[in-house]
């Protein structure tokens, strides 16, 4: 039985100066960036996208990126540009490539 699925991990966040649409509090809206990845036996295989959400620290209202206003959308785009994909989300790919490289080197060495 092979166990696989998707997960996400927090990679960046920033507090904004945007006013919350729900409670109208200022300086309480946070934007969070999450990296989504596929896992195999709970070990990261490869990343496949980023998810952006905002949360008001006062009223706890959560919005997805498609629900953002123009000002919040601009903040999210700037944060997305600076958010980097963690190297460990490619872990199994690194292992597979390392195994292929190692077996190629060993194969060439035994032929010579």
C-alpha positions as CSV (number, residue, x, y, z in Angstrom):
1,X,0.0,0.0,0.0
2,X,1.4,3.4,-1.0
3,X,0.4,6.4,1.1
4,X,0.4,9.7,-0.7
5,X,-1.4,13.0,-0.6
6,X,-0.9,16.7,-0.3
7,X,0.1,19.1,2.5
8,X,1.1,22.7,2.9
9,X,3.6,24.5,5.0
10,X,3.8,28.2,6.1
11,X,6.6,30.0,4.2
12,X,6.0,33.7,4.7
13,X,3.7,36.2,6.5
14,X,3.4,39.9,6.8
15,X,1.2,42.3,8.8
16,X,-0.5,44.9,6.5
17,X,-1.8,48.4,7.0
18,X,-5.1,47.4,5.4
19,X,-8.4,48.0,7.3
20,X,-10.4,44.8,7.9
21,X,-13.6,44.7,5.9
22,X,-15.5,43.0,8.6
23,X,-14.6,44.7,11.9
24,X,-12.9,47.9,10.5
25,X,-9.8,47.5,12.7
26,X,-6.6,49.0,11.4
27,X,-3.2,47.2,11.3
28,X,-4.6,43.9,12.3
29,X,-4.8,42.1,8.9
30,X,-2.0,39.5,8.3
31,X,-1.2,37.9,4.9
32,X,0.1,34.3,5.0
33,X,1.8,32.3,2.2
34,X,1.7,28.5,2.2
35,X,3.6,26.2,-0.1
36,X,1.6,23.2,-1.2
37,X,3.4,19.9,-1.9
38,X,2.8,16.3,-2.7
39,X,4.1,13.7,-0.2
40,X,4.8,10.0,-0.4
41,X,4.7,8.3,3.0
42,X,4.6,11.8,4.5
43,X,8.0,12.6,3.0
44,X,7.8,15.7,0.6
45,X,8.0,14.7,-3.1
46,X,7.6,17.9,-5.0
47,X,6.0,21.3,-4.6
48,X,3.1,22.3,-6.9
49,X,1.7,25.7,-5.9
50,X,1.4,28.4,-3.3
51,X,-1.7,29.4,-1.4
52,X,-2.4,33.0,-0.1
53,X,-4.8,33.8,2.8
54,X,-5.4,36.7,5.0
55,X,-6.5,36.8,8.6
56,X,-7.7,39.6,10.8
57,X,-6.0,39.4,14.2
58,X,-9.0,41.1,15.8
59,X,-12.1,39.4,14.5
60,X,-10.3,36.3,13.0
61,X,-12.0,36.7,9.6
62,X,-10.1,34.6,7.0
63,X,-10.1,35.4,3.3
64,X,-8.7,33.5,0.3
65,X,-6.8,35.4,-2.4
66,X,-9.7,35.6,-4.8
67,X,-11.7,37.4,-2.1
68,X,-9.0,40.1,-1.5
69,X,-9.5,43.8,-2.3
70,X,-7.1,45.7,-4.6
71,X,-4.9,46.9,-1.7
72,X,-4.6,43.5,-0.1
73,X,-4.0,41.9,-3.5
74,X,-1.0,44.2,-4.1
75,X,0.5,43.3,-0.7
76,X,0.0,39.6,-1.4
77,X,1.7,39.9,-4.8
78,X,4.7,41.6,-3.2
79,X,4.9,38.9,-0.5
80,X,4.6,36.1,-3.1
81,X,7.6,37.5,-5.0
82,X,9.8,37.3,-1.9
83,X,8.5,33.9,-0.6
84,X,10.8,31.1,-1.7
85,X,10.0,27.5,-2.0
86,X,11.7,25.5,0.8
87,X,14.4,23.1,-0.5
88,X,13.1,20.2,1.5
89,X,9.9,20.0,-0.5
90,X,12.0,18.4,-3.2
91,X,13.4,15.8,-0.8
92,X,12.4,12.6,-2.6
93,X,13.3,14.1,-6.0
94,X,16.8,14.8,-4.6
95,X,17.1,11.2,-3.4
96,X,16.0,9.8,-6.8
97,X,18.3,12.0,-8.7
98,X,21.2,11.2,-6.3
99,X,20.5,7.5,-6.7
100,X,20.5,7.7,-10.5
101,X,23.7,9.7,-10.5
102,X,25.4,7.3,-8.0
103,X,24.3,4.2,-10.0
104,X,25.5,5.8,-13.2
105,X,28.9,6.6,-11.7
106,X,29.2,3.1,-10.3
107,X,28.1,1.6,-13.6
108,X,30.7,3.5,-15.5
109,X,33.4,2.7,-12.9
110,X,32.7,-1.1,-13.2
111,X,32.8,-1.0,-17.0
112,X,36.3,0.7,-17.0
